[in-house]
Amino acid sequence: MFYKIGKFYELYHTDADVGVAEAGLVYMKGDQAHAGFPELAYGKYVEALVRSRRPTPSTRLASIRRGRGWSRF
């Protein structure tokens, strides 16, 4: 699940792990798994996550909005 913080989208815990593995995000400093990207890059990273085989709730929502339904995963 993405959290919008100012002009950035952030992912935490296992969602951050998926973002790093599948979309090339980089972990941020901190005690918890945490990654993010600027809002201007939303399309790039969401598309990479939708194409991955390890979906997050947000990528499922993006897929439904594009008319691909749940069967993509």
JODA-V157541 format. One record per residue. N is the residue number from 1. SS is DSSP state (a for helix, b for strand, c for the rest). OMEGA is omega in degrees with one decimal (NA if undefined). D_LAST is the distance of its C-alpha to the last C-alpha in whole Angstrom. Layout:
BEGIN
n=N ss=SS omega=OMEGA d_last=D_LAST
n=N ss=SS omega=OMEGA d_last=D_LAST
END
This chain:
BEGIN
n=1 ss=c omega=176.7 d_last=16
n=2 ss=c omega=170.9 d_last=18
n=3 ss=b omega=178.1 d_last=22
n=4 ss=b omega=179.4 d_last=24
n=5 ss=b omega=-175.5 d_last=28
n=6 ss=c omega=180.0 d_last=30
n=7 ss=c omega=-179.9 d_last=29
n=8 ss=b omega=170.3 d_last=26
n=9 ss=b omega=-178.0 d_last=23
n=10 ss=b omega=177.9 d_last=22
n=11 ss=b omega=-178.1 d_last=20
n=12 ss=b omega=174.6 d_last=21
n=13 ss=a omega=-175.4 d_last=21
n=14 ss=a omega=175.1 d_last=17
n=15 ss=a omega=176.7 d_last=16
n=16 ss=a omega=177.7 d_last=19
n=17 ss=a omega=178.1 d_last=18
n=18 ss=a omega=179.2 d_last=14
n=19 ss=a omega=178.8 d_last=16
n=20 ss=a omega=-176.7 d_last=19
n=21 ss=a omega=-170.6 d_last=17
n=22 ss=a omega=-174.8 d_last=14
n=23 ss=a omega=178.0 d_last=16
n=24 ss=c omega=175.9 d_last=20
n=25 ss=c omega=179.8 d_last=21
n=26 ss=c omega=177.0 d_last=24
n=27 ss=b omega=174.5 d_last=25
n=28 ss=c omega=178.5 d_last=28
n=29 ss=c omega=177.4 d_last=31
n=30 ss=c omega=-178.3 d_last=31
n=31 ss=c omega=-177.3 d_last=30
n=32 ss=c omega=173.3 d_last=27
n=33 ss=c omega=-172.4 d_last=24
n=34 ss=b omega=178.4 d_last=24
n=35 ss=b omega=180.0 d_last=23
n=36 ss=b omega=-179.7 d_last=23
n=37 ss=b omega=-180.0 d_last=24
n=38 ss=b omega=-176.1 d_last=26
n=39 ss=a omega=178.4 d_last=25
n=40 ss=a omega=-179.7 d_last=26
n=41 ss=a omega=-175.9 d_last=23
n=42 ss=a omega=-177.2 d_last=20
n=43 ss=a omega=-179.6 d_last=19
n=44 ss=a omega=-175.0 d_last=19
n=45 ss=a omega=177.5 d_last=17
n=46 ss=a omega=178.3 d_last=15
n=47 ss=a omega=178.3 d_last=14
n=48 ss=a omega=-179.9 d_last=14
n=49 ss=a omega=177.5 d_last=11
n=50 ss=a omega=179.4 d_last=9
n=51 ss=a omega=-177.5 d_last=9
n=52 ss=c omega=178.8 d_last=9
n=53 ss=c omega=-179.5 d_last=6
n=54 ss=c omega=-172.7 d_last=8
n=55 ss=c omega=169.2 d_last=7
n=56 ss=c omega=178.0 d_last=10
n=57 ss=a omega=-178.7 d_last=11
n=58 ss=a omega=179.3 d_last=13
n=59 ss=a omega=174.5 d_last=10
n=60 ss=a omega=179.4 d_last=8
n=61 ss=a omega=178.8 d_last=12
n=62 ss=a omega=179.7 d_last=12
n=63 ss=a omega=178.3 d_last=9
n=64 ss=a omega=179.8 d_last=11
n=65 ss=a omega=178.9 d_last=14
n=66 ss=c omega=176.7 d_last=14
n=67 ss=c omega=-178.4 d_last=13
n=68 ss=c omega=177.9 d_last=10
n=69 ss=c omega=-175.9 d_last=9
n=70 ss=a omega=-173.0 d_last=6
n=71 ss=a omega=-179.7 d_last=5
n=72 ss=a omega=-175.3 d_last=4
n=73 ss=c omega=NA d_last=0
END
